[in-house]
Amino acid sequence: MLRGQDAAPPNVDLYEKQDELEPTPSPEPPNGPELPEISQLDQNFSKPRSLGPQADELRVHKEWRQLKNRTVNDPEVQAAKAYAQAARTDLEKRNRLRNYYNVYYERMSALATTPELKLALQSLKTSHQASLAQPRVRPTPNTSTPSPTPSATTAPKKPADKHKKKKERRRKRF
């Protein structure tokens, strides 16, 4: 006695004859709206959504701290900082610190990934370099362009001391 599975040939194609009898239907346009591609959906959902200005600020601060930790150990940055710290005069140190900030922030902006972070780095660089300026110190004159010489002004006279005579009288009495 044979069973049905044992009697059948090993390769049976049940759909072969149906394909020959019926023509393949042409693809019909979908009935619904046009759906975006999967890659477009991935791009839309992979963009970080803003949770508010404070959350964005914290996210940028976190990314900046990560960049700072990676950049501080860079040999070129460490050499520039050591060179700035070894300056003898204040002016020399300020000039060397400007160079250090240029090296430091260029390295960080090269590693930055988002435009918001690059803008934050640029503002930090300008604030650090602005702290090196000395606005109350008279700048050295530029010899390439002639500047007008300041005219001499006399100091105003101090008013006469009204109480001077009284003090002299008291001293004479004693």
VEXZAMAR-130871 format. One record per residue: residue number from 1; y, z, x of N, C-alpha, C, CB in turn. Coordinates in Angstrom, 1 decimal. Glycine has a CB too. Example, Ala and Ser with C-alpha at 12.3 -4.5 7.8 and 13.67 -1.06 7.14 Angstrom:
[1 [-5.7 7.8 13.2] [-4.5 7.8 12.3] [-3.3 7.8 13.2] [-4.5 9.0 11.3]];
[2 [-2.2 7.1 12.8] [-1.1 7.1 13.7] [0.0 7.9 12.9] [-0.6 5.7 14.1]];
***
This chain:
[1 [-1.2 0.0 0.8] [0.0 0.0 0.0] [1.2 0.0 0.9] [0.0 1.2 -0.9]];
[2 [2.2 -0.9 0.6] [3.4 -1.0 1.3] [4.6 -0.5 0.5] [3.6 -2.5 1.7]];
[3 [5.5 0.0 1.2] [6.7 0.4 0.5] [7.8 -0.7 0.7] [7.2 1.8 1.0]];
[4 [8.8 -0.6 -0.2] [9.9 -1.6 -0.1] [10.6 -1.7 1.2] [10.8 -1.3 -1.3]];
[5 [10.9 -0.5 1.8] [11.6 -0.5 3.0] [10.7 -1.1 4.2] [12.1 0.9 3.4]];
[6 [9.4 -0.9 4.1] [8.6 -1.4 5.2] [8.4 -2.9 5.0] [7.2 -0.7 5.1]];
[7 [8.4 -3.4 3.8] [8.1 -4.9 3.6] [9.4 -5.7 3.9] [7.7 -5.1 2.2]];
[8 [10.5 -5.2 3.9] [11.8 -5.9 4.1] [11.9 -6.3 5.5] [13.0 -5.2 3.6]];
[9 [12.5 -7.5 5.8] [12.7 -7.9 7.2] [13.8 -6.9 7.8] [13.2 -9.4 7.3]];
[10 [13.8 -6.8 9.1] [14.7 -5.8 9.8] [16.2 -6.2 9.6] [14.4 -5.7 11.2]];
[11 [16.6 -7.4 9.5] [18.0 -7.8 9.4] [18.2 -8.5 8.0] [18.4 -8.8 10.5]];
[12 [18.6 -7.8 7.1] [18.9 -8.4 5.8] [20.4 -8.3 5.5] [18.1 -7.6 4.6]];
[13 [21.0 -9.5 5.2] [22.4 -9.6 4.9] [22.5 -9.9 3.5] [23.1 -10.7 5.8]];
[14 [22.9 -8.9 2.7] [23.0 -9.1 1.3] [24.2 -9.9 0.8] [23.0 -7.8 0.6]];
[15 [25.3 -9.8 1.7] [26.6 -10.4 1.3] [26.7 -11.8 1.8] [27.7 -9.6 1.8]];
[16 [25.8 -12.4 2.5] [25.9 -13.7 3.1] [25.9 -14.8 2.0] [24.7 -14.0 4.0]];
[17 [25.1 -14.6 1.0] [25.0 -15.6 -0.1] [26.2 -15.5 -1.0] [23.7 -15.5 -0.9]];
[18 [26.7 -14.3 -1.2] [27.9 -14.2 -2.1] [29.1 -14.8 -1.5] [28.1 -12.7 -2.3]];
[19 [29.3 -14.7 -0.2] [30.4 -15.4 0.5] [30.4 -16.9 0.3] [30.5 -15.0 2.0]];
[20 [29.2 -17.4 0.3] [29.1 -18.9 0.2] [29.4 -19.3 -1.3] [27.7 -19.4 0.5]];
[21 [29.1 -18.5 -2.3] [29.3 -18.9 -3.7] [30.7 -18.7 -4.1] [28.4 -18.0 -4.5]];
[22 [31.4 -17.6 -3.7] [32.7 -17.3 -4.1] [33.7 -17.6 -3.0] [32.8 -15.8 -4.5]];
[23 [34.8 -18.3 -3.3] [35.8 -18.5 -2.2] [36.5 -17.2 -2.0] [36.8 -19.6 -2.7]];
[24 [37.0 -17.0 -0.7] [37.7 -15.8 -0.4] [39.1 -15.8 -1.1] [37.9 -15.7 1.2]];
[25 [39.4 -14.7 -1.7] [40.7 -14.6 -2.4] [41.9 -14.6 -1.4] [40.8 -13.4 -3.4]];
[26 [43.0 -15.2 -1.8] [44.1 -15.2 -0.9] [44.8 -13.9 -1.0] [45.1 -16.4 -1.3]];
[27 [45.4 -13.3 0.1] [46.0 -12.0 0.0] [47.2 -12.1 -0.9] [46.4 -11.5 1.4]];
[28 [47.3 -11.2 -1.9] [48.4 -11.2 -2.8] [49.5 -10.2 -2.2] [47.9 -10.7 -4.2]];
[29 [50.7 -10.5 -2.5] [51.8 -9.6 -2.1] [51.6 -8.2 -2.8] [53.2 -10.2 -2.4]];
[30 [52.0 -7.2 -2.0] [51.8 -5.8 -2.6] [52.8 -5.7 -3.8] [52.1 -4.7 -1.6]];
[31 [52.3 -4.8 -4.8] [53.1 -4.6 -6.0] [54.2 -3.6 -5.8] [52.2 -4.1 -7.1]];
[32 [54.2 -2.8 -4.7] [55.2 -1.7 -4.5] [56.3 -2.2 -3.6] [54.5 -0.5 -4.0]];
[33 [57.1 -1.3 -3.2] [58.2 -1.6 -2.3] [57.7 -1.9 -0.9] [59.3 -0.4 -2.2]];
[34 [58.5 -2.5 -0.1] [58.2 -2.8 1.3] [58.1 -1.5 2.1] [59.2 -3.8 2.0]];
[35 [57.0 -1.2 2.7] [56.8 0.0 3.5] [57.1 -0.3 5.0] [55.3 0.5 3.3]];
[36 [57.7 0.7 5.7] [58.0 0.5 7.1] [56.7 0.6 7.9] [59.0 1.6 7.6]];
[37 [56.8 0.0 9.1] [55.7 0.1 10.1] [55.4 1.5 10.5] [56.0 -0.9 11.3]];
[38 [54.3 1.7 11.1] [53.9 3.1 11.5] [54.8 3.5 12.7] [52.4 3.2 11.9]];
[39 [55.1 2.5 13.6] [56.0 2.9 14.7] [57.4 3.3 14.3] [56.1 1.6 15.7]];
[40 [57.9 2.7 13.2] [59.2 3.0 12.7] [59.1 4.5 12.1] [59.6 2.0 11.6]];
[41 [58.0 4.8 11.4] [57.9 6.1 10.9] [57.8 7.1 12.0] [56.6 6.2 10.0]];
[42 [57.1 6.8 13.0] [57.0 7.7 14.2] [58.3 8.0 14.8] [56.0 7.2 15.2]];
[43 [59.1 7.0 14.9] [60.5 7.1 15.5] [61.4 8.0 14.6] [61.1 5.8 15.8]];
[44 [61.3 7.8 13.3] [62.1 8.5 12.4] [61.7 10.0 12.4] [62.0 8.0 11.0]];
[45 [60.5 10.3 12.5] [60.1 11.7 12.4] [60.1 12.4 13.8] [58.7 11.8 11.8]];
[46 [60.1 11.7 14.8] [60.2 12.3 16.2] [61.6 12.7 16.6] [59.6 11.3 17.2]];
[47 [62.6 12.2 15.9] [64.0 12.6 16.2] [64.2 14.1 15.7] [65.0 11.7 15.5]];
[48 [64.8 14.9 16.6] [65.0 16.3 16.2] [66.2 16.3 15.2] [65.4 17.2 17.4]];
[49 [65.9 17.1 14.1] [66.9 17.2 13.1] [67.9 18.4 13.5] [66.3 17.5 11.7]];
[50 [69.1 18.3 13.1] [70.1 19.3 13.4] [70.0 20.4 12.4] [71.5 18.7 13.4]];
[51 [69.9 21.7 13.0] [69.8 22.8 12.1] [71.2 23.5 12.0] [68.8 23.8 12.7]];
[52 [72.2 22.9 12.6] [73.5 23.5 12.5] [74.1 23.5 13.9] [73.5 24.9 11.9]];
[53 [75.4 23.7 14.0] [76.1 23.6 15.3] [75.6 24.7 16.3] [77.6 23.7 15.2]];
[54 [75.3 25.9 15.7] [74.9 27.0 16.6] [73.5 26.8 17.2] [74.9 28.3 15.9]];
[55 [72.6 26.2 16.3] [71.3 25.9 16.8] [71.3 24.8 17.8] [70.4 25.5 15.6]];
[56 [72.2 23.8 17.6] [72.3 22.7 18.6] [72.8 23.2 19.9] [73.2 21.6 18.1]];
[57 [73.8 24.2 19.8] [74.3 24.7 21.1] [73.3 25.5 21.8] [75.5 25.7 20.7]];
[58 [72.5 26.3 21.1] [71.4 27.0 21.7] [70.4 26.1 22.4] [70.7 28.0 20.7]];
[59 [70.1 25.0 21.7] [69.1 24.1 22.2] [69.6 23.4 23.5] [68.8 23.0 21.2]];
[60 [70.9 23.1 23.5] [71.5 22.5 24.7] [71.5 23.5 25.9] [72.9 21.9 24.5]];
[61 [71.8 24.8 25.5] [71.9 25.9 26.5] [70.5 26.1 27.1] [72.4 27.2 25.9]];
[62 [69.5 26.0 26.3] [68.1 26.2 26.7] [67.7 25.1 27.7] [67.1 26.2 25.6]];
[63 [68.0 23.8 27.3] [67.8 22.7 28.2] [68.5 22.8 29.5] [68.1 21.4 27.5]];
[64 [69.8 23.3 29.4] [70.6 23.4 30.6] [70.0 24.5 31.6] [72.0 23.8 30.3]];
[65 [69.5 25.6 31.0] [68.9 26.6 31.9] [67.6 26.1 32.6] [68.5 27.8 31.0]];
[66 [66.8 25.3 31.8] [65.6 24.7 32.4] [66.0 23.8 33.6] [64.8 23.9 31.4]];
[67 [67.1 22.9 33.4] [67.5 22.1 34.4] [68.1 22.9 35.6] [68.6 21.1 33.9]];
[68 [68.8 23.9 35.3] [69.4 24.7 36.4] [68.2 25.3 37.2] [70.2 25.9 35.8]];
[69 [67.2 25.8 36.6] [66.1 26.4 37.3] [65.4 25.4 38.2] [65.1 27.0 36.4]];
[70 [65.3 24.1 37.7] [64.7 23.1 38.5] [65.6 22.6 39.7] [64.3 21.9 37.7]];
[71 [66.9 22.6 39.5] [67.8 22.1 40.4] [68.1 23.1 41.6] [69.1 21.7 39.8]];
[72 [68.1 24.4 41.3] [68.5 25.4 42.2] [67.6 25.3 43.5] [68.5 26.8 41.6]];
[73 [66.3 25.0 43.3] [65.4 25.0 44.4] [65.4 23.7 45.2] [64.0 25.2 43.9]];
[74 [66.3 22.7 44.8] [66.3 21.5 45.5] [66.9 21.7 46.9] [67.2 20.5 44.7]];
[75 [66.3 21.2 48.0] [66.8 21.5 49.3] [68.2 21.0 49.6] [65.9 20.8 50.3]];
[76 [68.6 19.9 49.0] [70.0 19.4 49.2] [71.0 20.3 48.6] [70.1 17.9 48.7]];
[77 [70.7 20.8 47.4] [71.6 21.7 46.7] [71.7 23.0 47.5] [71.1 21.9 45.3]];
[78 [70.6 23.5 47.9] [70.6 24.8 48.7] [71.4 24.6 50.0] [69.2 25.2 49.0]];
[79 [71.3 23.5 50.7] [72.0 23.2 51.9] [73.5 23.2 51.6] [71.6 21.9 52.6]];
[80 [73.9 22.5 50.5] [75.3 22.4 50.2] [75.9 23.8 49.9] [75.5 21.4 49.0]];
[81 [75.1 24.6 49.2] [75.6 26.0 48.8] [75.7 26.8 50.1] [74.7 26.6 47.8]];
[82 [74.8 26.7 51.0] [74.8 27.5 52.2] [76.0 27.1 53.1] [73.5 27.4 53.0]];
[83 [76.3 25.8 53.1] [77.4 25.2 53.9] [78.7 25.7 53.3] [77.4 23.7 53.9]];
[84 [78.8 25.8 51.9] [80.0 26.3 51.3] [80.2 27.8 51.6] [80.0 26.0 49.8]];
[85 [79.2 28.6 51.6] [79.3 30.0 51.8] [79.7 30.3 53.2] [78.0 30.7 51.4]];
[86 [79.4 29.4 54.2] [79.7 29.7 55.6] [81.1 29.3 56.0] [78.7 28.9 56.4]];
[87 [81.9 28.9 55.1] [83.3 28.5 55.4] [84.1 29.7 55.9] [84.0 27.9 54.1]];
[88 [85.0 29.4 56.8] [85.8 30.5 57.4] [87.1 30.8 56.6] [86.2 30.1 58.8]];
[89 [87.7 29.8 56.1] [89.0 30.0 55.4] [88.8 29.7 53.9] [90.1 29.1 55.9]];
[90 [89.7 30.2 53.1] [89.7 30.0 51.7] [89.8 28.6 51.3] [90.8 30.8 51.0]];
[91 [90.7 27.8 51.9] [90.9 26.4 51.6] [89.6 25.6 51.9] [92.1 25.9 52.4]];
[92 [89.0 25.9 53.1] [87.8 25.3 53.5] [86.7 25.6 52.5] [87.4 25.7 54.9]];
[93 [86.6 26.8 52.1] [85.5 27.2 51.1] [85.7 26.5 49.8] [85.5 28.7 50.9]];
[94 [86.9 26.4 49.3] [87.2 25.7 48.0] [86.8 24.2 48.1] [88.6 25.8 47.6]];
[95 [87.1 23.6 49.3] [86.7 22.2 49.4] [85.2 22.0 49.5] [87.4 21.6 50.7]];
[96 [84.6 22.9 50.2] [83.1 22.8 50.3] [82.4 23.1 49.0] [82.6 23.8 51.4]];
[97 [83.0 24.0 48.2] [82.5 24.3 46.9] [82.6 23.1 45.9] [83.1 25.5 46.3]];
[98 [83.7 22.4 46.1] [83.8 21.1 45.3] [82.7 20.2 45.6] [85.2 20.5 45.5]];
[99 [82.4 20.0 46.9] [81.3 19.2 47.3] [80.0 19.7 46.7] [81.2 19.1 48.8]];
[100 [79.8 21.0 46.8] [78.6 21.6 46.3] [78.4 21.3 44.8] [78.5 23.1 46.5]];
[101 [79.5 21.5 44.0] [79.4 21.3 42.6] [79.1 19.8 42.3] [80.7 21.7 41.9]];
[102 [79.7 18.9 43.1] [79.4 17.5 42.9] [77.9 17.2 43.1] [80.2 16.6 43.9]];
[103 [77.3 17.7 44.2] [75.9 17.5 44.5] [75.0 18.2 43.4] [75.5 18.1 45.8]];
[104 [75.4 19.4 43.0] [74.6 20.2 42.0] [74.6 19.5 40.7] [75.2 21.6 41.9]];
[105 [75.7 19.1 40.2] [75.8 18.5 38.8] [75.3 17.1 38.8] [77.2 18.6 38.3]];
[106 [75.4 16.3 39.9] [74.9 15.0 39.9] [73.3 15.1 39.8] [75.3 14.3 41.2]];
[107 [72.8 16.1 40.5] [71.3 16.2 40.5] [70.9 16.6 39.1] [70.9 17.3 41.5]];
[108 [71.6 17.5 38.5] [71.3 17.9 37.1] [71.4 16.8 36.1] [72.1 19.1 36.7]];
[109 [72.5 16.0 36.2] [72.7 14.9 35.2] [71.6 13.8 35.4] [74.1 14.4 35.4]];
[110 [71.1 13.7 36.6] [70.0 12.7 36.9] [68.8 13.1 36.2] [69.8 12.5 38.4]];
[111 [68.5 14.4 36.0] [67.4 14.9 35.4] [67.5 15.1 33.9] [66.9 16.3 36.0]];
[112 [68.8 15.1 33.4] [69.1 15.3 32.0] [68.5 14.2 31.1] [70.6 15.5 31.7]];
[113 [68.0 14.5 30.0] [67.4 13.5 29.1] [68.2 13.1 27.9] [66.1 14.0 28.6]];
[114 [69.0 14.0 27.4] [69.8 13.7 26.2] [71.3 13.6 26.5] [69.6 14.9 25.2]];
[115 [72.0 12.7 25.7] [73.4 12.6 25.9] [74.2 13.8 25.7] [73.9 11.5 25.1]];
[116 [73.8 14.7 24.8] [74.5 15.9 24.5] [74.4 16.8 25.8] [73.9 16.7 23.3]];
[117 [73.3 16.8 26.4] [73.2 17.7 27.6] [74.0 17.1 28.8] [71.7 17.7 28.1]];
[118 [74.1 15.8 28.9] [75.0 15.2 29.9] [76.4 15.5 29.7] [74.8 13.7 29.9]];
[119 [76.9 15.5 28.4] [78.3 15.9 28.1] [78.5 17.4 28.4] [78.6 15.6 26.6]];
[120 [77.5 18.2 28.1] [77.7 19.6 28.4] [77.7 19.9 29.9] [76.5 20.4 27.8]];
[121 [76.9 19.1 30.7] [77.0 19.2 32.2] [78.3 18.8 32.7] [75.9 18.4 32.8]];
[122 [78.9 17.7 32.1] [80.2 17.2 32.6] [81.3 18.3 32.3] [80.5 15.9 31.9]];
[123 [81.2 18.9 31.2] [82.2 19.9 30.9] [82.1 21.2 31.8] [82.2 20.4 29.4]];
[124 [80.8 21.5 32.1] [80.6 22.7 33.0] [81.1 22.3 34.4] [79.1 23.0 33.0]];
[125 [80.9 21.1 34.8] [81.3 20.7 36.2] [82.9 20.8 36.2] [80.9 19.3 36.5]];
[126 [83.5 20.3 35.2] [85.0 20.3 35.2] [85.5 21.7 35.2] [85.6 19.5 34.1]];
[127 [84.9 22.6 34.4] [85.3 24.0 34.4] [85.1 24.7 35.7] [84.6 24.7 33.3]];
[128 [84.0 24.4 36.4] [83.7 25.0 37.7] [84.7 24.5 38.7] [82.3 24.7 38.2]];
[129 [85.0 23.2 38.7] [85.9 22.7 39.7] [87.4 23.1 39.4] [85.8 21.2 39.8]];
[130 [87.7 23.3 38.1] [89.0 23.8 37.7] [89.3 25.2 38.2] [89.2 23.7 36.2]];
[131 [88.2 26.0 38.3] [88.4 27.3 38.8] [88.7 27.4 40.3] [87.1 28.2 38.5]];
[132 [88.5 26.3 41.0] [88.8 26.2 42.4] [90.2 25.9 42.7] [87.9 25.2 43.1]];
[133 [90.9 25.4 41.7] [92.3 25.0 41.9] [93.2 26.3 42.0] [92.9 24.1 40.7]];
[134 [94.2 26.2 42.7] [95.2 27.4 42.8] [96.5 26.9 42.4] [95.2 27.9 44.3]];
[135 [96.8 27.0 41.1] [98.1 26.4 40.5] [99.3 27.2 41.0] [98.0 26.4 39.0]];
[136 [99.2 28.4 41.4] [100.3 29.2 41.8] [100.7 29.1 43.3] [100.1 30.7 41.4]];
[137 [99.8 28.4 44.0] [100.1 28.2 45.4] [100.8 26.9 45.6] [98.8 28.2 46.3]];
[138 [101.9 26.9 46.4] [102.7 25.7 46.6] [101.8 24.7 47.3] [104.0 26.0 47.4]];
[139 [101.7 23.5 46.8] [100.9 22.4 47.4] [101.6 22.0 48.7] [100.6 21.2 46.5]];
[140 [100.8 21.5 49.6] [101.3 20.9 50.9] [102.0 19.6 50.5] [100.2 20.7 51.9]];
[141 [103.1 19.4 51.2] [103.9 18.2 50.8] [103.1 16.9 51.3] [105.3 18.2 51.5]];
[142 [103.2 15.9 50.5] [102.5 14.6 50.8] [103.5 13.8 51.7] [102.2 13.8 49.6]];
[143 [103.1 13.5 52.9] [103.9 12.9 53.9] [104.0 11.4 53.7] [103.5 13.1 55.3]];
[144 [103.1 10.8 52.9] [103.1 9.4 52.7] [104.3 8.9 51.8] [101.8 8.9 52.1]];
[145 [104.7 9.8 50.8] [105.8 9.4 50.0] [107.0 10.4 50.2] [105.4 9.4 48.5]];
[146 [108.2 9.8 50.4] [109.3 10.7 50.7] [109.6 11.5 49.4] [110.5 10.0 51.1]];
[147 [109.8 12.8 49.5] [110.2 13.6 48.4] [111.6 14.1 48.6] [109.2 14.8 48.2]];
[148 [112.3 14.3 47.5] [113.7 14.8 47.7] [113.7 16.2 48.2] [114.5 14.8 46.3]];
[149 [114.6 16.5 49.1] [114.7 17.9 49.7] [115.4 18.8 48.7] [115.4 17.8 51.1]];
[150 [114.8 20.0 48.6] [115.5 20.9 47.7] [116.8 21.4 48.2] [114.6 22.1 47.4]];
[151 [117.8 21.6 47.4] [119.1 22.1 47.8] [119.0 23.6 48.0] [120.2 21.7 46.8]];
[152 [119.8 24.1 48.9] [119.8 25.5 49.2] [120.6 26.2 48.1] [120.4 25.8 50.6]];
[153 [120.0 27.2 47.6] [120.6 28.0 46.6] [120.8 29.4 47.1] [119.8 28.0 45.2]];
[154 [121.9 30.0 46.7] [122.2 31.4 47.2] [121.6 32.4 46.2] [123.7 31.6 47.4]];
[155 [121.2 33.5 46.6] [120.7 34.5 45.7] [121.9 35.1 45.0] [119.9 35.6 46.5]];
[156 [121.7 35.5 43.7] [122.8 36.1 43.0] [123.1 37.5 43.5] [122.5 36.2 41.5]];
[157 [124.4 37.8 43.5] [124.8 39.1 44.0] [124.3 40.2 43.1] [126.3 39.2 44.2]];
[158 [123.9 41.3 43.7] [123.5 42.5 42.9] [124.7 43.2 42.4] [122.5 43.4 43.7]];
[159 [124.6 43.7 41.2] [125.8 44.4 40.7] [126.0 45.7 41.5] [125.7 44.7 39.2]];
[160 [127.2 46.1 41.6] [127.5 47.3 42.4] [126.9 48.5 41.7] [129.1 47.5 42.5]];
[161 [126.5 49.4 42.5] [125.8 50.6 41.9] [126.9 51.5 41.4] [124.9 51.3 43.0]];
[162 [126.9 51.8 40.1] [127.9 52.6 39.5] [127.8 54.0 39.9] [127.9 52.4 38.0]];
[163 [126.6 54.4 40.1] [126.4 55.8 40.3] [126.4 56.2 41.8] [125.0 56.2 39.8]];
[164 [126.8 55.3 42.6] [126.8 55.5 44.1] [127.9 56.5 44.4] [127.1 54.2 44.8]];
[165 [129.0 56.4 43.8] [130.1 57.3 44.1] [129.8 58.7 43.7] [131.4 56.9 43.4]];
[166 [129.1 58.9 42.6] [128.8 60.2 42.1] [127.8 60.9 43.1] [128.2 60.2 40.7]];
[167 [126.8 60.1 43.6] [125.9 60.6 44.5] [126.5 61.0 45.9] [124.8 59.5 44.8]];
[168 [127.5 60.2 46.3] [128.2 60.6 47.6] [129.0 61.9 47.4] [129.2 59.4 48.0]];
[169 [129.6 62.1 46.2] [130.4 63.3 46.0] [129.5 64.5 46.0] [131.1 63.2 44.6]];
[170 [128.3 64.4 45.4] [127.4 65.5 45.4] [126.9 65.9 46.8] [126.2 65.2 44.5]];
[171 [126.7 64.9 47.6] [126.2 65.1 49.0] [127.3 65.9 49.8] [125.8 63.8 49.7]];
[172 [128.6 65.5 49.5] [129.7 66.1 50.3] [129.8 67.6 49.9] [131.0 65.4 50.1]];
[173 [129.6 67.9 48.7] [129.8 69.3 48.3] [128.8 70.3 48.9] [129.6 69.4 46.8]];
[174 [127.6 69.8 49.2] [126.6 70.7 49.7] [126.6 70.7 51.1] [125.3 70.4 49.1]];
***
